[in-house]
Amino acid sequence: MISNEDKYNKYRPKKFLGQNFLVDENIAKKIVSSLEIHPGDIVIEIGPGQGVLTKYISEQTDNLIAVELDRSIYEKLSAEYSGRAKIIHKDFLKFDLENNLNEILDVNVYGKLKLKVIGNIPYNITTEILFRLFDSADIMDTAVLMMQKEVAKRLTAQPNTKEYGILAVQTQFSSDPKILFGVPPTAFFPKPNVESSIVKFGFSKNKYKVADKQIFRSLVRNSFGQRRKTMKNSLKRFFEMNDVSFDQIEFDFSRRAESLSIQEFTLLSDRITELKLSSRY
């Protein structure tokens, strides 16, 4: 019987790329099934690795684009999936979900197409990947991602819990995240030292809107910047930079950021945006 180590010896996982290859076929099938792919769907796979998800995705759509940074894996998958998938040699953090796709598909994706994203993503850049997806929320439909269990708990956390913070607010503002199931270390080669979770993000029913997303992000970041302090202390510098004073806003700034709902953050953001604009005239 061929061991996982022998099977993947030719393309040994590279630690500097955060590679841990999923080798459990049943879990792979379950992950792909969770994305609910329909014929014609445009699917972006982040870091296909040995292609354990790729082979099942390619059976369900002709519009698979797999983005892989590792050149040796890129060359292997390009040969294996020639004519069945587009394998792109690129760092996903440098992959422009709008412009790069326009070139690859020869179509303007913005406002016309909704993307589905899937991947066993490197745990050391999970947050960066999530924020790139959130930046493109308008052209996203669904994402199914594998990540560290502790990160999954943080992005689905509710107010007044220790896990609730910037990641939770930004994630739930941009999408509807749900933890689907856990994945044990034994499902990978090499085995990671952490438990993993599969999280599904729905983008099509986003219920939150703000007048200025940059103001919103900055507000959230500054609010949680000094977690133990009140909002009044945390936001002092932020308000000064935006020419806004606390007495202009009807809100209890003695509260801490972890007690605010996402709706409260959006209302506060819009009020700051309104005051900032009015101060210019």
C-alpha positions, 0 to 999 in steps of 0.5 A: 500500500502506498503511503501518503508520504510516498504518494506526495514525495515528488511534490513535497509540501513547502513550509514557506508556502504554508502547504498542507495537502488534503488527502482524504477523498471523502472530505474533499467530496464533501467540501466540493458538494458544499459549494453547490456548483451548477453547470456554467458556474465560474469557480475560482479555486485558491491553491489547488495543491495536488488537485484533490478538490480540482478533480471533483470541481472540474466534473461539475463546471467547465469554468474552473480557474485554479490559482496556484503559486507553486510553479511545480504544482502549476506545471503538473496541473496545467498538463493534467487539466489541459482543456478542462480547467484554467490553471493560473500561476500567480499569488492569489493575494495579487490576483485581481478578481475583476481585471484578471478574470476579464482577461482570462474569460474575455468578458466584463465580470462586474455586474454580470457574473457571480463567482464561487470560490473554494480552497484549502487556503494557507492558514498564515494568510487566511485573513488577507485572503478573506479581505480580498474576497470581501473587497470583491463582495459585489461579484461574489456568490458563495465561498467555501474555505478551509481554515484553522478552527480558531479563526472560524470561531472568530469570524462567526463570533457574536457580540459580548464574546471574547472572539468577537472583534474586527474579523467578526464584524468585517466578515459578517458585514460582507457575508453570511458565514456558517461553520459547516464541519470540522476536519481533523489533522489526519486528513492532511499530509503533513498533519498540521498541529491544529484542527480545521473547519470548513466555512461557507460564506454567502454573499448574495443576501448581504443585509448591511450597507454603508455610505463609505466602506473606508470610513466603516473599516477605519471605524471598526479597526480603531474601535477594537484597537484598544479593546479594553478601553471605551469607545470614547478613548479608542476613537478620539484620534479617529474623530479628530482626523475626520473633523467630528466631535462626540457631542455631535452623535447621539450614542453612548461612547462609554461602551466598549467595541465588543458590545456593538452589533454590526448594525450599530457599527453601520449606523455609527459609520454613516453618521460619521460620514454624514458629519464629515461631508457636511463639515466640508461645506 
